[in-house]
Amino acid sequence: MSEQSTICKEGIVRAVNGNTVDVQIIVSSACAGCHAKSICIPSDHRQEIVTANVEGNHSFKVGERVNLVLRGNAGAKAVLIAYAIPFVVLLAAFIGCYLLSHNELVSVLVSLLFVLVYFLVLKTQIHKINRNFTFYVTKMTTGNMDTNISKTDNSMKIIGITGTLGAGKGTIVDYLIQHYGFKHYSVRGYLTEEAKRRGMELNRDTFVEVANDLRAKHSPSFITDELYRQAEADSSNAVIESVRTPGEVESLRKNEHFLLFAVDADPKIRYERIVNRNSETDHVSFETFIENEQREMSSTDPNHQNVGRCMEMADYVFQNNGDFDDLYRQVEEALG
């Protein structure tokens, strides 16, 4: 790979089309140091699909984590288009307007208008610009490269499950139990018993409060470490549902044969699912559902839930907008 290559972002393979791969990239703090982020990732922080070329004889699976790479001087071009030119436009417009009007407020407003026009024109030409940026997909080069757990491997297997509310974490767990004999270790079950012991009401806010308290008193990975110890003592294949803090992921990764599965789906589809399952903690409006999720998606405190970061750390991310068979197919591909 050229020394001028720029790794733009880690991503998840969404489709394999011969010599090209569709990769889903998600904005995170990891993008902050990348000069090419303004070209490959929209500024509104949405998930984006990028089509990248495959080099050599590498093969990729749907759901696999990969690196998305820009070749040559793409990074410098991105900086020029996204930063340098707008700055020159802003400065020139301000100076020109001020020389004519001698009014600072008017000059500022006019210069901002010129920059807005620049970006609107840029948006209309984005497809032509993108042709100057060639994306390549490469295998992950971290110590976690060997993420495939063969179904013929008789050693102990531990799979963690993370994901958004109502995305299908339980469905994956049931599939692993029914088809491969995995034993289920539930964080929710653990918290339910702890909340009962403390005499607290059983609802989602209580579970979050209890979980955060246990993590603060012991360690960010305390709950999943306890479940892992139970699984290890039983010497059986284990699925731990659900992993919600980066500290839990990091601790579980110290164990041999660990994989982290993440699952996501459209929010409206997920809300319909939780309404239909009619569990004790799911009697909420759509607005409350979204609010609950947002509280759990990010946090700067390692003791608190940060599902968004956990999903970024997952070995495989499944999209569960379809039927059971589609989700099962993605799980089978991940298992190898």
N, C-alpha and C positions, 0 to 999 in steps of 0.2 A: 504494500500500500504506500502511496506517495506520502512524503513527509508533510505535504501541504494539505492532506486530507483533513477534514473536520468532522468529528463525530457529533452529529446534531442531537440525537436523542435515542434512548432505549425505547423500544416499541414492542407491540404484540402483532404477530402474523395473523391477518384476518382472511386472506385468500392466497392461494398459490396458482399462478397462471403460466406454466412453462418456465420461461426465462425471466419472468417478473413476479414480484411478490407485493401484495397490498399490505402495508404496515400501518397499524393504528398508533399514533403518537399522542401522548397526553402531556400537557404543560405541567411542569413542577419546578421546584427551586433548582433542580439540576440543570435547567435550561439557562440559568442566569449568566453563565460564563461562555455561552455559545454565540459567536458572532452571526451565525446563520439563522438564528431562531426567528427573526422577523420575516424570513422568506418561507421557511418550512412549516411554521406554526402560526396560526392566526392570533391576533392580539386579544381576541375576546376569550381566550383560554378554553375553547371548545376542543373536544376530541376531533382529530383530523386523520383522514386516510391518505397515505402517500404511496404511490406506486414506485417501487425501487427495482433495479436490475440485480440479477443474481450472477455472480462470477464463478467460474470454475465448475466443479462437480458437486458443490454443496446442495443439500436438500433441506427443505424447511417444512414444518408442520403447522397447521392452523393452531393458534394458541401459544406458539413458541415465542419466548422472549428473544429479541435480536437487537443488534446495533444498526442504526440508520446513519449512513455516511455520505457526506458531500465531498466530491473530488476536486482537485486542482485549487484554483483561487476563488472558489465559490464563497468562502467566508468573507474575503475582501470585497467581492461584488455585493454581497448582502449588506455589509456595513455601509458601502457607498450609496446604495439605493435607499436603505431604510434610515440612515442617520446623516451622512455627509451632505447629500443633495438637499434634503429638507432643511438642514441648518443653513446652507448657503441661500436657499430661497427665502427663509425667514429673515436672515440678516439683510439681504439685498432689498427685500420689500420694505423692511423697517426703515433702512437708511434712505431709500428713495422717497418713501412717503413723508418721512420727517423733513427732508430737504424741501419738499413742496408745501407741507402744511404747517410745520413747526408745532405740531400737536402730538404729544407722546401717546395719549390714549388712542387717538385715531390711527397712529402709526402701528401700535401694537395690534389693534383689531384688524387692520388691513393685512399686516404680515401674517397673522394667524389664518386669515381667509385665503391667502396665497398658498400656505402650506396645506390647508384643507383641499383646495383645488388640485394641488400636486398629488395628494394621496387618492383623490377620486379618479384622476387620470391614470394613476398607477394601477388602481383596481381594475380599470377597463382593459389594461394591457397585461394583466397578471399571467394569462396563459402563455403569451409570447415570452414573458420574462422567465417563466418556469422552464421553458425549453433550454435555457442557458445553464440550468442547474441540473446536473445528472446525479440522481440518488442511487446508492448501492446498499444492499443489505448484507450484513456479515454476522457470523455466529458470535454469541457472547463469549468473551475471553476471560471472564472471571473464574474464580475457583469453583463456581457452580455450573460449569459447562455440562457435566454429565448428569442431566436432570431426568433422564429416562429410567423408569423403574420397570424392568421387564416383568411380564406376567408369569414367566417361567422361573423367576428368581425366588428361591425359597427362603431368603433371609427376611428378617423382620422389616416391615414397611410402615412408615408413619407419614400420613398425609394430613396437612392442616388445611382448613377451609376458611376463606375470608370472602367478603363481598357485601354488596349493598342490601338493604332491607327488602325482603321478599324476592330476591333475585333467583333463588333456587338452591341455596346452600344445603337445606335439608333433603332436597331431591337427589343431589349428588351423594350425600351421606347414605341415603337409603339404597342407592344403586350399588355403592361399594359394599354395603352390608349384604345385600341380597345376592349379588353376583360373584363376590370375591371373599366373602366371609370376614370382612373387616369388623372390628369391635369399635363401638361408638363411644367417644368420650366428649361430653357436652359441657362447654363453659356455662351455658345457660342453666343446665341442670345443676351444676356446682353452685352457681350463684343463687338459684332457687332454694336449695337446701340451706345455704348460709343466711339468706334473707329470712327464711322461716325460723332459723335458730335465733335470729336477732329480733323476731317479732315484728317484722316490717311488712308493709303492704306489697303484694306481688304485682309490680308493673315495670315498664322499661326504665323509668327514671330511678326506681329503687335498685335495679340491677346495675345500672351505670354507677350509682353512688357506692354500692357495695364493692363493685369491681375496682373503682378508683381508690377506695379506701384500702383494700387488700394490697393493691400494687404500691401504694404510697408507704404502707407499713412494712412491706417485705421487699419486693422488687417488681419492676415493670412486667416481668415474665412469670410472676408467682403462680398464677392460676393455671396456665398451660404447662408450667413445670410440674405442678402437682399432678395434672392429668397424664403427663408423659411418664411420670414415675409409676403411676398406676398401670399404664399400658406396658411399660417395661417389665414390671413384676409379673404380668400375665403372659408375657412373651408372645403376644399375638399381633397380627397386623392391626394397625390402629388408625382411626380417622378422628381428628380433634376439631370440633366445631364450637365456636368459630374464633379465629385468631383476629385480634382487633388492635394490637399495639405493635409498633416496630420492634420494641424490646422483646416481645414474645417471638417474633419471627427470627430475630438474631439468636435468641437462646435455642430455639428449636433447630436452627441450622447447624448447631454444634453436634447434633445427633446424626448418625449414619442413616442414609437412605431417606432423608426427609425431603418432601416436596410440598410446595404451597400452591394450592389451587384457589383462584379467585373467580367469582361469577358476578355478572352485572346484567341489567336489562333496562328497558325503557321505564321511567318512573311511573307512568300511568298503568302499565302492565303489572308492575310490581305492587302497586296499591290495590289493584283488583285482586291480586293473589292473596294479600294479607286479609282483605275483607272476606274473601271466600273461605279462608282457613279458620276464621272466627275464633282465634285463640284469645286467651285472657288479656293479653297486652296489646291486641290489635284493634280495639274498638276506638278508632280515632278518625278524624276528618283527614282529607287529603293534605290540607295545609299543615296540620299537626304532624302528619307522616313525614312531610318534607322537612319541617323544622327539626324533628327528632333525628332525621338522617344527617342534616347539616351539622348538628352538634357532635356527631360521631365521626365525621369524615376527616377532620383535621384538628391538630392540637400541637402546640410547641412543648407541652409537658409530656415527657416520655412515659409517665404513669397513666396518662389518659388515653382514651380511644382515638385512633387515627387510622380509620379504615382506608382512607384514600391512599396514604403512604404504604399501608400493608398491601394494597392491590398493586401498587407500583413495584413492590418487592416480590410479587408472585412469580413462580416459574411458568405457570399457564393461566391465562385469563379467558374465561368462557363467556360468550354472549348468549343469553337465554331468552331471546325474544320469540322463539319458535316453539315447537312441540317437544315432548320428552325425548323422542328419537334423535332429534337434532342435538340436544344437550348430551345424551348418552354417547353419540358419535364423537363429540369433542373430547369427552372423558376417555373414551377408548383410544383415541389418537394420542392423548397425553400419556396414557399408560404404556403405549408402545406395543 
